[in-house]
Every structure is written in C-alpha cells, then in structure tokens.
Amino acid sequence: MKCNSTTKESAATSKPKSPRPRKKIEGYREMSQPIGPDNAIGRLSRMDAIVNSSVVETALREAEQKLSNLKSMLPKVGDPSFGLCQRCGNPIPLRRLMLLPQSPFCMGCAK
C-alpha cells in the first residue's frame, strides 16, 4: 500500500504547534544550570529549585531525543515509504504523523 501524495504534502508543510525543538532545548539548558550556593534564596526555595532542575533535565533529555528522531526522519519525507508503518506497511494515520512525525509505526504496531 502506498501513502497518497496529499497526505505526505500536508504532513510535510504543516506548522508545528509547539516551539521549535532547538529553541526548546536551549531554554531547557538555560533552566537546568546549577544553582550556586551564593544565591540568596532560602533552604526550602533551594530544595524547590533542585527538584525543578531535575524536572527540566528530564524535559531536556526528552526534547533532545525528539530532535534526534526528527532529524533521522527528515530525509525520509520525500521517500515513497514515508507515512507507511515500518513493521506492517500500512499507512500511518495523518493525525499521528501530525503529532509524531518521527513515529515509524502505526498505532497498532506501536503498542
């Protein structure tokens, strides 16, 4: 089964709803900088900052992974197999491609 060209075109030309991954990653990197002991914040505020820092570091890793996945899928956009599940060969629904363009699998195979 082949993916029709309108599906590929609309998936390739649509604008993402969230900020670009690189800008997001840069923001996470800035937020995950260590908190210096010379900062004049209280002990509880410092604990909150440490917890927030670990949350931001997790988000940073996830954003870097997503960017890596997007980069690996970008050359495949013009390929006739783009939009087809790598496991079963069926078309990946357009909604899934819009939300997760880096996804190589349809919903059934992704489970």
DSSP file (Angstrom, degrees, kcal/mol; ACC not computed):
  #  RESIDUE AA STRUCTURE BP1 BP2  ACC     N-H-->O    O-->H-N    N-H-->O    O-->H-N    TCO  KAPPA ALPHA  PHI   PSI    X-CA   Y-CA   Z-CA
    1    1 A M              0   0    0      0, 0.0     2,-0.4     0, 0.0     0, 0.0   0.000 360.0 360.0 360.0 138.3    0.0    0.0    0.0
    2    2 A K        -     0   0    0     89,-0.0     2,-0.3    82,-0.0    79,-0.1  -0.854 360.0-119.5-111.3 147.1    1.3    3.4   -0.8
    3    3 A C        -     0   0    0     77,-0.6    81,-0.1    -2,-0.4    79,-0.1  -0.648  37.4-114.1 -78.8 133.6    0.6    6.7    1.0
    4    4 A N    >>  -     0   0    0     -2,-0.3     4,-1.4     1,-0.1     3,-0.6  -0.351  21.1-117.5 -72.8 156.4   -1.2    9.2   -1.2
    5    5 A S  H 3> S+     0   0    0      1,-0.2     4,-2.6     2,-0.2     5,-0.2   0.789 109.9  60.1 -67.7 -28.9    0.7   12.3   -2.1
    6    6 A T  H 3> S+     0   0    0      1,-0.2     4,-2.5     2,-0.2    -1,-0.2   0.868 103.5  52.6 -67.7 -33.0   -1.7   14.8   -0.4
    7    7 A T  H <> S+     0   0    0     -3,-0.6     4,-2.0     2,-0.2    -1,-0.2   0.933 112.2  44.8 -64.2 -45.4   -1.1   13.1    2.9
    8    8 A K  H  X S+     0   0    0     -4,-1.4     4,-2.1     2,-0.2    -2,-0.2   0.910 114.2  49.4 -65.2 -42.3    2.7   13.5    2.5
    9    9 A E  H  X S+     0   0    0     -4,-2.6     4,-2.0     1,-0.2    -2,-0.2   0.930 112.9  45.1 -64.9 -45.6    2.4   17.1    1.4
   10   10 A S  H  X S+     0   0    0     -4,-2.5     4,-1.1     1,-0.2    -1,-0.2   0.861 114.3  49.7 -69.2 -33.3    0.1   18.2    4.2
   11   11 A A  H  < S+     0   0    0     -4,-2.0    -1,-0.2    -5,-0.2    -2,-0.2   0.864 114.6  44.9 -69.9 -35.1    2.3   16.4    6.8
   12   12 A A  H  < S+     0   0    0     -4,-2.1    -2,-0.2    -5,-0.2    -1,-0.2   0.786 118.2  41.4 -80.2 -27.2    5.5   18.0    5.4
   13   13 A T  H  < S+     0   0    0     -4,-2.0    -1,-0.2    -5,-0.2    -2,-0.2   0.542  86.4 108.2-100.9  -6.4    4.1   21.5    5.1
   14   14 A S     <  -     0   0    0     -4,-1.1    -3,-0.0    -5,-0.2    -4,-0.0  -0.379  69.2-120.4 -72.8 151.5    2.1   21.9    8.3
   15   15 A K        -     0   0    0     -2,-0.1    -1,-0.1     1,-0.1    -2,-0.1  -0.745  25.8-115.7 -92.9 136.4    3.5   24.1   11.0
   16   16 A P        -     0   0    0      0, 0.0     4,-0.1     0, 0.0    83,-0.1  -0.376  12.7-142.0 -67.7 149.1    4.2   22.7   14.4
   17   17 A K  S    S+     0   0    0      2,-0.1     3,-0.1    -2,-0.0    -2,-0.0   0.717  81.6  61.9 -84.1 -22.7    2.1   24.0   17.3
   18   18 A S  S    S-     0   0    0      1,-0.2     6,-0.0     0, 0.0     0, 0.0  -0.587 101.3 -80.4-100.8 165.3    4.9   24.0   19.8
   19   19 A P        -     0   0    0      0, 0.0    -1,-0.2     0, 0.0    -2,-0.1  -0.197  63.9 -80.2 -59.5 155.6    8.2   25.9   19.7
   20   20 A R     >  -     0   0    0      1,-0.1     4,-2.3    -4,-0.1     3,-0.3  -0.267  41.2-120.1 -55.9 141.7   10.9   24.6   17.5
   21   21 A P  H  > S+     0   0    0      0, 0.0     4,-2.7     0, 0.0     5,-0.2   0.848 110.5  54.9 -56.7 -37.3   12.8   21.7   19.3
   22   22 A R  H  > S+     0   0    0      2,-0.2     4,-2.4     1,-0.2     5,-0.2   0.925 110.1  45.4 -64.8 -43.0   16.2   23.5   19.2
   23   23 A K  H  > S+     0   0    0     -3,-0.3     4,-2.3     2,-0.2    -1,-0.2   0.897 113.2  51.1 -65.9 -39.0   14.8   26.6   20.9
   24   24 A K  H  X S+     0   0    0     -4,-2.3     4,-2.4     2,-0.2    -2,-0.2   0.922 110.2  49.2 -62.6 -44.0   13.1   24.4   23.4
   25   25 A I  H  X S+     0   0    0     -4,-2.7     4,-2.5     2,-0.2    -2,-0.2   0.908 109.8  51.2 -63.3 -42.9   16.3   22.6   24.1
   26   26 A E  H  X S+     0   0    0     -4,-2.4     4,-2.1     1,-0.2    -1,-0.2   0.912 110.3  50.0 -61.4 -41.7   18.2   25.8   24.5
   27   27 A G  H  X S+     0   0    0     -4,-2.3     4,-2.2     1,-0.2    -2,-0.2   0.914 110.7  48.9 -62.5 -43.0   15.6   27.0   27.0
   28   28 A Y  H  X S+     0   0    0     -4,-2.4     4,-1.6     1,-0.2    -2,-0.2   0.890 109.0  53.4 -63.7 -39.4   15.8   23.8   29.0
   29   29 A R  H  < S+     0   0    0     -4,-2.5    -1,-0.2     1,-0.2    -2,-0.2   0.912 109.8  47.9 -62.5 -41.5   19.6   24.0   29.1
   30   30 A E  H >< S+     0   0    0     -4,-2.1     3,-1.1     1,-0.2    -1,-0.2   0.914 113.0  48.0 -64.4 -42.0   19.4   27.5   30.5
   31   31 A M  H 3< S+     0   0    0     -4,-2.2    -1,-0.2     1,-0.2    -2,-0.2   0.735 106.3  58.3 -72.0 -21.5   16.9   26.4   33.1
   32   32 A S  T 3< S+     0   0    0     -4,-1.6    -1,-0.2    -5,-0.2    -2,-0.2   0.312  74.4 126.9 -94.3  11.1   18.9   23.4   34.2
   33   33 A Q  S <  S-     0   0    0     -3,-1.1    -3,-0.0    -4,-0.1    20,-0.0  -0.376  71.9 -94.7 -63.1 145.0   22.0   25.3   35.1
   34   34 A P        -     0   0    0      0, 0.0     2,-0.7     0, 0.0    -1,-0.1  -0.255  34.0-119.3 -61.9 148.6   23.3   24.5   38.6
   35   35 A I        -     0   0    0     -3,-0.1    15,-0.0    11,-0.1    -3,-0.0  -0.813  29.6-131.3 -91.2 118.5   22.1   26.8   41.5
   36   36 A G    >   -     0   0    0     -2,-0.7     3,-1.6     1,-0.1    -1,-0.0  -0.374   9.0-128.2 -71.0 146.5   25.1   28.4   43.1
   37   37 A P  T 3  S+     0   0    0      0, 0.0    -1,-0.1     0, 0.0     4,-0.1   0.677 105.8  66.5 -68.0 -15.5   25.4   28.3   46.9
   38   38 A D  T 3  S+     0   0    0      2,-0.1     2,-0.2     0, 0.0    -2,-0.0   0.535  73.1 112.2 -84.8  -4.5   26.0   32.0   46.9
   39   39 A N  S <  S-     0   0    0     -3,-1.6     2,-1.9     1,-0.1     7,-0.0  -0.498  75.1-125.8 -67.8 135.7   22.4   32.7   45.7
   40   40 A A        +     0   0    0     -2,-0.2     2,-0.3     0, 0.0    -1,-0.1  -0.457  64.8 124.4 -86.0  67.2   20.4   34.4   48.4
   41   41 A I        -     0   0    0     -2,-1.9     5,-0.0    -4,-0.1    -2,-0.0  -0.914  61.7-104.0-122.4 154.8   17.5   32.0   48.5
   42   42 A G     >  -     0   0    0     -2,-0.3     4,-2.3     1,-0.1     5,-0.2  -0.136  33.8-102.5 -71.9 171.0   16.2   30.1   51.5
   43   43 A R  H  > S+     0   0    0      1,-0.2     4,-2.0     2,-0.2     5,-0.1   0.907 122.0  46.2 -61.7 -44.7   16.7   26.4   52.2
   44   44 A L  H  > S+     0   0    0      2,-0.2     4,-2.6     1,-0.2    -1,-0.2   0.894 111.9  51.4 -67.1 -38.9   13.2   25.4   51.0
   45   45 A S  H  > S+     0   0    0      1,-0.2     4,-2.4     2,-0.2    -1,-0.2   0.891 108.9  51.5 -63.6 -38.3   13.5   27.6   47.9
   46   46 A R  H  X S+     0   0    0     -4,-2.3     4,-2.2     2,-0.2    -2,-0.2   0.896 109.0  50.8 -64.6 -39.9   16.8   25.9   47.1
   47   47 A M  H  X S+     0   0    0     -4,-2.0     4,-2.4     2,-0.2    -2,-0.2   0.922 110.7  48.9 -63.1 -43.8   15.1   22.4   47.5
   48   48 A D  H  X S+     0   0    0     -4,-2.6     4,-3.0     1,-0.2     5,-0.2   0.911 110.2  51.7 -60.1 -42.0   12.4   23.5   45.1
   49   49 A A  H  X S+     0   0    0     -4,-2.4     4,-2.2     2,-0.2    -1,-0.2   0.879 109.3  49.7 -63.8 -38.4   15.0   24.8   42.7
   50   50 A I  H  X S+     0   0    0     -4,-2.2     4,-1.8     2,-0.2    -1,-0.2   0.923 112.8  46.4 -66.5 -44.3   16.8   21.4   42.8
   51   51 A V  H  X S+     0   0    0     -4,-2.4     4,-1.9     1,-0.2    -2,-0.2   0.934 113.6  48.9 -63.1 -45.8   13.6   19.5   42.2
   52   52 A N  H  X S+     0   0    0     -4,-3.0     4,-2.5     1,-0.2    -1,-0.2   0.877 107.6  56.2 -61.3 -37.1   12.6   21.8   39.4
   53   53 A S  H  X S+     0   0    0     -4,-2.2     4,-2.4     1,-0.2    -1,-0.2   0.896 106.4  48.9 -62.6 -40.8   16.1   21.4   37.9
   54   54 A S  H  X S+     0   0    0     -4,-1.8     4,-1.8     2,-0.2    -1,-0.2   0.870 110.8  50.8 -68.6 -34.8   15.7   17.6   37.7
   55   55 A V  H  X S+     0   0    0     -4,-1.9     4,-2.2     2,-0.2    -2,-0.2   0.918 111.8  47.5 -65.4 -43.1   12.3   18.0   36.1
   56   56 A V  H  X S+     0   0    0     -4,-2.5     4,-2.6     1,-0.2    -2,-0.2   0.888 108.9  54.2 -65.9 -39.6   13.9   20.4   33.5
   57   57 A E  H  X S+     0   0    0     -4,-2.4     4,-2.3     2,-0.2    -1,-0.2   0.891 108.5  49.3 -62.4 -38.5   16.8   18.0   32.9
   58   58 A T  H  X S+     0   0    0     -4,-1.8     4,-2.2     2,-0.2    -2,-0.2   0.926 111.6  48.3 -64.5 -44.7   14.3   15.2   32.1
   59   59 A A  H  X S+     0   0    0     -4,-2.2     4,-2.5     1,-0.2    -2,-0.2   0.876 109.8  54.1 -62.5 -37.3   12.4   17.5   29.7
   60   60 A L  H  X S+     0   0    0     -4,-2.6     4,-2.6     2,-0.2    -2,-0.2   0.936 108.3  47.9 -62.0 -47.7   15.8   18.4   28.1
   61   61 A R  H  X S+     0   0    0     -4,-2.3     4,-2.2     1,-0.2    -2,-0.2   0.912 113.0  48.8 -60.4 -42.2   16.6   14.8   27.5
   62   62 A E  H  X S+     0   0    0     -4,-2.2     4,-2.4     2,-0.2    -1,-0.2   0.903 111.9  48.5 -65.2 -40.9   13.2   14.1   26.0
   63   63 A A  H  X S+     0   0    0     -4,-2.5     4,-2.5     2,-0.2    -2,-0.2   0.896 111.1  50.3 -66.2 -40.2   13.4   17.2   23.8
   64   64 A E  H  X S+     0   0    0     -4,-2.6     4,-2.2     2,-0.2    -1,-0.2   0.893 111.3  49.1 -64.4 -39.0   16.9   16.1   22.6
   65   65 A Q  H  X S+     0   0    0     -4,-2.2     4,-2.4    -5,-0.2    -2,-0.2   0.912 110.9  49.8 -65.7 -42.5   15.6   12.6   21.8
   66   66 A K  H  X S+     0   0    0     -4,-2.4     4,-2.7     2,-0.2    -2,-0.2   0.921 110.8  49.7 -62.5 -43.6   12.7   14.1   19.9
   67   67 A L  H  X S+     0   0    0     -4,-2.5     4,-2.6     1,-0.2    -1,-0.2   0.909 110.3  50.6 -61.4 -41.9   15.0   16.3   17.9
   68   68 A S  H  X S+     0   0    0     -4,-2.2     4,-1.8     2,-0.2    -1,-0.2   0.918 111.7  47.8 -61.5 -43.8   17.3   13.4   17.1
   69   69 A N  H  X S+     0   0    0     -4,-2.4     4,-1.5     2,-0.2    -2,-0.2   0.904 111.5  50.3 -63.8 -41.8   14.2   11.3   15.9
   70   70 A L  H  X S+     0   0    0     -4,-2.7     4,-1.8     1,-0.2    -2,-0.2   0.908 109.1  51.8 -63.1 -41.6   13.0   14.2   13.8
   71   71 A K  H  < S+     0   0    0     -4,-2.6    -1,-0.2     1,-0.2    -2,-0.2   0.875 109.0  50.5 -62.8 -36.8   16.4   14.6   12.2
   72   72 A S  H  < S+     0   0    0     -4,-1.8    -1,-0.2     1,-0.2    -2,-0.2   0.793 113.9  44.7 -72.8 -26.3   16.5   10.9   11.3
   73   73 A M  H >< S+     0   0    0     -4,-1.5     3,-1.4    -3,-0.2     4,-0.5   0.719  92.7  82.1 -87.8 -22.4   13.0   11.1    9.7
   74   74 A L  G >< S+     0   0    0     -4,-1.8     3,-1.5     1,-0.3     4,-0.3   0.878  89.1  50.8 -54.2 -46.0   13.6   14.3    7.7
   75   75 A P  G 3  S+     0   0    0      0, 0.0     3,-0.4     0, 0.0    -1,-0.3   0.741 105.4  59.8 -65.4 -18.6   15.4   12.7    4.8
   76   76 A K  G X  S+     0   0    0     -3,-1.4     3,-0.9     1,-0.2     6,-0.3   0.547  77.8  90.5 -85.8  -7.3   12.6   10.2    4.5
   77   77 A V  T <  S+     0   0    0     -3,-1.5    -1,-0.2    -4,-0.5     5,-0.1   0.885  92.1  41.8 -59.2 -41.0    9.9   12.8    3.9
   78   78 A G  T 3  S+     0   0    0     -3,-0.4    -1,-0.3    -4,-0.3    -2,-0.1   0.589  94.0 105.3 -81.0 -10.1   10.3   12.6    0.1
   79   79 A D  S X  S-     0   0    0     -3,-0.9     3,-2.0    -4,-0.2    -3,-0.0  -0.457  77.4-128.6 -71.9 139.3   10.6    8.9    0.1
   80   80 A P  T 3  S+     0   0    0      0, 0.0   -77,-0.6     0, 0.0    -1,-0.1   0.747 108.8  59.2 -60.2 -21.9    7.6    6.9   -1.1
   81   81 A S  T >  S+     0   0    0    -79,-0.1     3,-1.9     2,-0.1     2,-0.2   0.527  76.6 116.2 -86.4  -4.0    7.7    4.8    2.0
   82   82 A F  T <  S+     0   0    0     -3,-2.0   -79,-0.2    -6,-0.3     3,-0.1  -0.458  78.5  26.3 -65.1 132.9    7.2    7.9    4.3
   83   83 A G  T 3  S+     0   0    0      1,-0.3     9,-3.8    -2,-0.2     2,-0.4   0.422  99.0 111.1  92.6  -0.2    4.0    7.6    6.1
   84   84 A L  B <  S-A   91   0A   0     -3,-1.9    -1,-0.3     7,-0.3     6,-0.1  -0.890  77.4-106.8-107.4 139.4    4.0    3.8    6.0
   85   85 A C     >  -     0   0    0      5,-3.2     4,-1.2    -2,-0.4    20,-0.2  -0.389  19.2-144.7 -62.0 132.3    4.5    1.7    9.1
   86   86 A Q  T  4 S+     0   0    0     18,-2.8    -1,-0.2     1,-0.1    19,-0.1   0.694  96.7  43.8 -72.8 -18.2    7.9    0.1    9.1
   87   87 A R  T  4 S+     0   0    0     17,-0.3    -1,-0.1     3,-0.1    18,-0.1   0.916 132.0  12.0 -92.0 -52.2    6.5   -3.0   10.7
   88   88 A C  T  4 S-     0   0    0      2,-0.1    -2,-0.1    18,-0.0    17,-0.1   0.631  89.3-127.7-105.9 -16.1    3.3   -3.8    8.8
   89   89 A G     <  +     0   0    0     -4,-1.2    -3,-0.1     1,-0.3     3,-0.1   0.402  62.2 133.8  85.5  -3.3    3.5   -1.5    5.8
   90   90 A N        -     0   0    0     -6,-0.1    -5,-3.2     1,-0.1    -1,-0.3  -0.425  67.4 -88.1 -76.3 155.6    0.0    0.1    6.4
   91   91 A P  B     -A   84   0A   0      0, 0.0    -7,-0.3     0, 0.0    -1,-0.1  -0.379  36.9-126.1 -64.0 139.8   -0.4    3.8    6.1
   92   92 A I        -     0   0    0     -9,-3.8     5,-0.1    14,-0.1    14,-0.1  -0.753  38.1-102.5 -82.6 129.2    0.2    5.7    9.4
   93   93 A P    >>  -     0   0    0      0, 0.0     4,-2.0     0, 0.0     3,-0.5  -0.205  24.3-123.0 -55.6 143.0   -2.9    7.9   10.1
   94   94 A L  H 3> S+     0   0    0      1,-0.2     4,-2.4     2,-0.2     5,-0.2   0.860 110.4  57.5 -56.9 -39.7   -2.4   11.6    9.2
   95   95 A R  H 3> S+     0   0    0      1,-0.2     4,-2.0     2,-0.2    -1,-0.2   0.897 107.0  48.6 -59.6 -39.9   -3.2   12.7   12.8
   96   96 A R  H <> S+     0   0    0     -3,-0.5     4,-3.4     1,-0.2    -1,-0.2   0.909 111.2  49.7 -66.5 -41.3   -0.5   10.5   14.1
   97   97 A L  H  < S+     0   0    0     -4,-2.0    -2,-0.2     1,-0.2    -1,-0.2   0.858 110.0  51.7 -65.0 -34.3    2.0   11.9   11.6
   98   98 A M  H  < S+     0   0    0     -4,-2.4    -1,-0.2    -5,-0.2    -2,-0.2   0.895 119.1  35.4 -69.2 -39.1    1.0   15.5   12.5
   99   99 A L  H  < S+     0   0    0     -4,-2.0    -2,-0.2     1,-0.2    -3,-0.2   0.877 136.5  19.6 -81.1 -40.0    1.5   14.8   16.3
  100  100 A L    ><  +     0   0    0     -4,-3.4     3,-2.3    -5,-0.2    -1,-0.2  -0.630  63.9 168.3-131.8  73.2    4.5   12.5   16.0
  101  101 A P  T 3  S+     0   0    0      0, 0.0   -18,-0.1     0, 0.0    -1,-0.1   0.732  79.7  59.7 -62.1 -18.8    6.2   12.9   12.6
  102  102 A Q  T 3  S+     0   0    0     -3,-0.1    -5,-0.1    -5,-0.0    -2,-0.0   0.497  78.0 114.8 -84.7  -2.9    9.2   10.9   13.8
  103  103 A S    <   -     0   0    0     -3,-2.3   -20,-0.2    -7,-0.2    -3,-0.1  -0.537  44.8-171.6 -74.0 123.0    7.0    7.9   14.5
  104  104 A P        +     0   0    0      0, 0.0   -18,-2.8     0, 0.0     2,-0.3   0.486  64.5  65.9 -89.6  -1.6    7.9    5.0   12.2
  105  105 A F  S    S-     0   0    0    -20,-0.2     2,-0.1   -19,-0.1   -20,-0.1  -0.876  76.1-123.0-124.9 151.5    4.9    2.8   13.3
  106  106 A C     >  -     0   0    0     -2,-0.3     4,-1.8   -14,-0.1     5,-0.2  -0.279  46.0 -94.5 -75.5 173.6    1.1    2.9   13.1
  107  107 A M  H  > S+     0   0    0      1,-0.2     4,-0.9     2,-0.2    -1,-0.1   0.905 123.7  52.6 -60.3 -42.9   -0.9    2.8   16.3
  108  108 A G  H  4 S+     0   0    0      1,-0.2     3,-0.3     2,-0.2    -1,-0.2   0.896 115.0  40.0 -62.0 -41.2   -1.3   -1.0   16.2
  109  109 A C  H  4 S+     0   0    0      1,-0.2    -1,-0.2     2,-0.1    -2,-0.2   0.706 106.6  64.5 -82.0 -19.9    2.4   -1.7   15.8
  110  110 A A  H  <        0   0    0     -4,-1.8    -1,-0.2     1,-0.2    -2,-0.2   0.718 360.0 360.0 -75.7 -19.3    3.5    1.0   18.3
  111  111 A K     <        0   0    0     -4,-0.9    -1,-0.2    -3,-0.3    -2,-0.1   0.494 360.0 360.0 -70.7 360.0    1.7   -0.8   21.2
